[in-house]
Structures are given as C-alpha cells and as structure tokens.
C-alpha cells in the first residue's frame, strides 16, 4: 500500500494522491487534520523494528507492515484540535503530532519521500552547500556575517555583484545587493545574513526522481524567478558529468526526490545554490515542455518510484 500523508489544502499533496489513483495504483490518503483523534496512531519499538498502525474511526487498522511507501508533507497545515483550544495548546498538539510522525517516517521499514533526517540538510543553507561540494558541484563564494565591514569588503571585492538571502530554511526572496543596502547595514547587527557572489548565467532546476532527472531551463529577468510572472521554461539536457553530480548529490543527501537549483555561466560552468528536499515540482512540470509523450513525466516517475517501495537505508550527512 502507498500512503500519501499531508494536508489536502496543499495542491502538491492532492495532485500526488489523485495521480496515483488515476494510474490505477493502490493508495491511501491520511489527512493530517484528522490526526490525532479521527485517525489515531499506535506505535511501539520492538527491537530494531517499529511496529504499529493507524486506527481510523470505523476501527479499521492500517498496519505499518502493509505500507510499502509514503509520500509525506506533514507539518504544513494544522493537526486536529478542539475549537476551544488557545494558540499555545494548538502549538503543543502540532508539535507532539509532528514529532510522533517523525518517528514513523524516520524508522518505518518502507520508502519515504523524503525522510525527516534527509530533509534537515536544507535547514542550514551553509551546511548544505558544504555537502554539495563533496558531490562534485561548484557553489558560489559565500559569506555569512552580521559585521558591517565584512559585508562592505565582500561587496567591493566582487565589484558589487553579490546577492543576499536567508541562512535557514525560512523562505526569503533572493535579492541583488545595492549601494542603498550598504547604508542600512546597521540593521543586521542582531542577525547574520548569507551573502554570495552573483553568478551570471541561466537558471536550471533539476528534479531528481530515483534514477531519472528532469531539467528545466528558466527564462526570467528577476534575480529570484519564483516571483516573476513572466517566467518561461523549456527542457534542458545536462552534460553527463553534471547529471552524474546531481545524482550523487541527491543520493548523498539521501533524497530520492530532490529539486536542485543550478546556474550555467556563459562559459559553460555549472554552480549549485541548493537542493530542495520537498520540491513542489508541478510548477515546473506544467511550464516545461519536456518533449515526451506524457504531459506529466515527473509525476509518472514519482508514481513509479512510490510503486517500487524500496527501503532507503542511508543517513544524510551533517557537519
């Protein structure tokens, strides 16, 4: 059995579930807003194995041993709470439920896209780019600081061609630094930021799904194409050595499903900015003509991978 675990308020979650069913693949949706009361969790560690089941309202048990794979995006929406709960009580329930599910997703004997430990590599962008270098992809020169002078020197050393963004997994808009930004550096004294050399070139998003990759060349005038309504995309064929490095990166980070952000310079060099451990890939799939007969090649590959249900044994590296 394949399980989809997450919020039906997320398009990507409902898309994966409906896609499995439309391909006549047996799948079950567990809506996280039904946990922990409408759907209850029973888990017990027995030796090296995690045993247990989900208990539904009709008393039907979903045994862990019957699950072959899980597509998981828990924690985006709320879990089940009572209407009279105060915010601190809601936060407590959400924290407890998420930790309980983390135990299941980390140690359950089935394929998970993706396991919590692997997803944590993206919680620290500096840690992740250090790991990425080990797998054969170049990364931009990077400075992390809240010291005004250090920022000014980095800015000058790169002739003003630098960008800044968040250090953690908190989403931020990537912006190019300007002279005006230098005049307000005193606001950074209480919190460091990440500054990188600006790499000129073409943005490429690579989705790795198991042993397949799907690369989209992105045409945009903005530093952060995610916020450009005029963005267009087309299929891109990676050089063999870059494709191999992407596979090594996904495998090394223990991410059977990964969204890898690259930029190709005019000279043909490839730089990697990050590897997203939970990519909402349908945005790229719908915008890119991959030149294949199927309109949903990434979804096809994802459903096929879930159907295989191969246990992933690696543990993501950390510094």
C-alpha positions in Angstrom: 0.0 0.0 0.0 1.2 3.5 -0.8 0.3 6.3 1.7 0.0 10.0 1.0 0.4 11.9 4.2 -0.2 15.6 4.4 -2.8 18.4 4.1 -5.4 18.3 1.4 -5.0 22.1 1.4 -1.7 21.6 -0.4 -2.1 21.2 -4.2 1.0 19.0 -4.5 -0.4 16.6 -1.9 -3.7 16.2 -3.6 -2.0 16.0 -7.0 0.2 13.1 -6.0 -2.7 11.2 -4.4 -5.0 11.7 -7.5 -2.2 10.8 -9.8 -1.6 7.5 -8.1 -5.3 6.6 -8.3 -5.6 7.7 -12.0 -2.7 5.3 -12.8 -4.6 2.5 -11.0 -2.1 2.3 -8.2 -3.5 1.5 -4.8 -3.1 4.4 -2.5 -4.5 5.8 0.8 -4.7 9.4 1.9 -4.1 10.3 5.5 -5.2 13.9 6.1 -3.1 15.4 8.9 -6.1 17.5 10.1 -7.7 14.1 11.1 -4.7 13.3 13.4 -4.7 12.6 16.4 -8.4 11.9 17.1 -10.3 11.0 14.0 -7.2 9.0 12.9 -5.2 7.7 15.9 -1.6 6.5 15.9 -0.3 3.4 17.8 3.5 2.9 17.6 5.8 0.6 19.5 9.5 -0.1 19.2 10.2 -3.8 19.1 14.0 -4.4 18.9 15.1 -2.7 15.8 11.7 -2.6 14.2 8.9 -0.1 14.6 5.5 -1.8 14.8 2.1 -0.2 14.9 -0.8 1.1 12.9 -3.2 3.9 12.2 -6.6 3.5 13.6 -9.5 5.0 11.7 -12.9 6.0 13.0 -14.5 2.8 11.6 -12.0 0.8 13.7 -10.1 -0.2 10.6 -6.4 -0.6 11.2 -3.7 0.4 8.7 -0.7 -1.7 9.7 2.7 -0.2 9.2 3.8 -3.6 7.8 1.3 -3.2 4.9 2.8 0.2 3.9 5.3 0.0 1.0 6.0 3.7 0.6 4.9 7.1 1.8 4.8 10.5 0.1 5.0 12.8 3.1 4.5 16.5 3.6 3.3 16.8 7.2 3.5 19.9 9.3 2.4 22.4 6.6 -1.2 22.6 7.9 -2.7 22.1 11.4 -3.4 18.8 13.1 -6.7 18.1 14.7 -7.5 20.3 17.7 -10.6 21.3 19.6 -12.3 24.6 18.8 -11.8 26.0 22.4 -8.1 25.4 22.3 -5.9 28.5 22.8 -2.9 29.1 20.5 -0.4 27.7 23.0 -2.5 24.5 23.2 -2.7 24.3 19.4 1.0 24.7 19.1 1.6 22.0 21.6 -0.7 19.5 19.8 1.0 20.3 16.5 4.5 19.8 18.0 3.6 16.5 19.6 1.9 15.1 16.5 4.7 16.1 14.2 7.3 14.5 16.4 5.3 11.3 16.6 5.0 11.2 12.8 8.7 12.0 12.5 9.5 8.8 14.4 7.3 6.8 12.0 8.7 8.5 8.8 12.3 8.1 10.0 12.3 4.4 11.1 9.4 2.8 9.3 10.5 -0.1 7.0 9.3 1.5 3.8 10.3 4.1 1.2 9.7 7.7 2.3 9.8 10.7 0.1 11.6 12.1 1.9 12.8 11.1 5.4 13.0 13.8 8.1 16.7 13.4 8.7 17.4 13.9 5.0 15.1 16.9 4.8 17.0 18.6 7.6 20.0 19.2 5.3 18.1 22.2 3.9 17.6 23.7 7.4 21.1 25.1 7.2 22.0 26.5 3.8 25.7 26.8 4.7 25.8 23.2 5.8 24.1 22.0 2.7 26.3 23.8 0.2 29.3 22.4 2.1 27.9 18.9 1.5 27.0 19.7 -2.1 30.6 20.5 -2.9 31.6 17.0 -1.8 29.4 15.5 -4.5 31.0 17.3 -7.4 29.0 20.5 -7.9 30.5 24.0 -7.6 29.0 26.5 -5.3 29.3 30.4 -5.2 31.7 32.1 -2.8 29.7 32.7 0.3 29.9 35.0 3.3 27.8 34.7 6.5 28.1 37.6 8.9 26.4 40.4 10.7 29.6 42.6 10.6 29.1 45.7 8.5 32.8 46.0 7.5 33.0 42.4 6.4 29.9 42.9 4.2 31.4 46.0 2.6 34.7 44.3 1.9 32.9 41.3 0.3 30.8 43.7 -1.8 33.8 45.6 -3.0 35.9 42.5 -3.7 33.1 41.3 -6.1 32.6 44.7 -7.7 29.1 45.0 -6.2 28.0 41.8 -7.9 26.6 40.0 -4.8 23.2 38.7 -3.7 21.8 38.2 -0.2 19.3 35.7 1.2 18.4 33.8 4.4 20.7 31.2 6.1 17.9 28.9 7.3 15.1 27.1 5.6 12.8 30.1 6.1 11.8 31.2 2.7 13.2 34.6 1.5 13.4 36.5 -1.7 16.9 36.4 -3.2 17.9 40.0 -4.0 20.9 41.7 -5.5 22.7 44.0 -3.1 22.8 47.7 -3.9 24.6 50.7 -2.7 21.4 51.7 -0.9 21.6 48.4 1.1 25.1 49.3 2.3 23.6 52.4 4.0 21.3 50.2 6.2 23.8 47.5 7.3 23.4 48.6 10.9 20.1 46.8 11.0 22.0 43.5 10.7 23.8 43.7 14.0 21.3 41.4 15.6 21.1 38.8 12.9 23.6 37.4 10.4 22.7 37.0 6.7 24.2 35.0 3.8 25.9 36.8 1.0 27.1 35.2 -2.2 28.9 36.2 -5.3 26.4 36.9 -8.1 26.8 34.2 -10.8 25.8 35.4 -14.2 24.0 32.9 -16.4 20.9 30.7 -17.0 18.9 29.2 -14.1 18.2 25.5 -14.3 16.0 23.5 -12.0 16.8 19.8 -11.9 14.3 17.4 -10.4 15.9 14.1 -9.5 13.4 11.2 -9.0 15.1 8.0 -8.2 17.3 7.2 -11.2 15.8 9.8 -13.5 16.2 13.5 -13.9 14.2 16.3 -15.4 15.9 19.6 -16.1 14.1 22.9 -16.9 15.9 25.9 -18.3 14.3 29.0 -16.8 14.0 32.4 -18.6 13.5 35.3 -16.2 14.6 38.9 -15.8 14.5 38.7 -12.0 17.2 37.5 -9.5 14.5 35.2 -8.0 12.4 33.8 -10.8 9.8 32.4 -8.4 8.4 35.9 -8.1 8.4 36.7 -11.9 5.0 36.2 -13.5 6.7 36.3 -17.0 8.9 33.3 -16.3 9.1 30.7 -19.1 10.7 27.3 -19.2 12.0 24.7 -21.6 13.7 21.3 -21.4 17.4 21.3 -20.8 19.8 18.4 -21.4 22.6 18.4 -18.8 26.1 17.4 -19.7 26.8 13.8 -18.5 29.2 14.9 -15.7 26.7 17.4 -14.3 23.8 14.9 -14.4 26.0 12.5 -12.6 26.9 15.1 -9.9 23.2 15.8 -9.5 22.5 12.1 -8.9 25.4 11.9 -6.4 24.0 15.0 -4.6 20.5 13.5 -4.3 21.9 10.1 -3.3 24.5 11.6 -0.9 21.8 13.7 0.9 19.5 10.6 0.9 16.8 12.4 -1.2 15.1 10.0 -3.6 13.1 13.1 -4.6 15.1 16.4 -4.9 14.8 19.8 -6.6 18.4 21.0 -7.4 18.9 24.7 -8.3 21.8 25.3 -10.8 23.0 28.2 -12.8 25.1 27.8 -16.0 27.5 30.6 -16.8 28.2 31.9 -20.3 31.4 29.9 -20.2 29.5 26.7 -19.5 30.4 26.3 -15.8 27.6 25.0 -13.5 27.0 26.3 -10.0 24.6 24.9 -7.4 22.7 27.0 -5.0 20.7 24.4 -3.0 18.9 21.1 -3.1 15.2 21.3 -2.1 14.2 18.2 -0.1 10.5 18.7 -0.7 10.0 20.3 -4.1 6.6 21.4 -5.4 7.6 20.1 -8.8 4.2 20.6 -10.6 5.0 24.3 -11.2 8.0 23.2 -13.3 6.2 20.2 -14.9 3.3 22.4 -16.1 5.6 25.1 -17.5 8.2 22.9 -19.2 7.7 21.1 -22.5 10.0 18.1 -21.9 9.4 16.8 -25.4 7.9 13.5 -24.3 4.6 11.9 -25.0 3.4 12.2 -21.4 2.2 15.6 -20.1 3.4 14.7 -16.6 6.7 12.9 -16.8 7.9 13.9 -13.3 4.6 12.7 -11.9 5.0 9.5 -13.8 8.5 8.9 -12.4 7.3 9.8 -8.9 4.4 7.4 -9.0 6.6 4.6 -10.4 9.2 5.2 -7.6 6.5 5.0 -4.9 5.1 1.9 -6.5 8.6 0.2 -6.2 8.6 0.9 -2.5 12.4 0.3 -2.0 13.6 1.0 1.6 16.3 3.7 1.7 19.0 2.9 4.3 21.4 5.8 4.1 21.5 8.6 6.6 22.1 12.2 5.5 25.5 13.6 6.4 25.8 16.6 8.7 28.7 18.7 9.6 
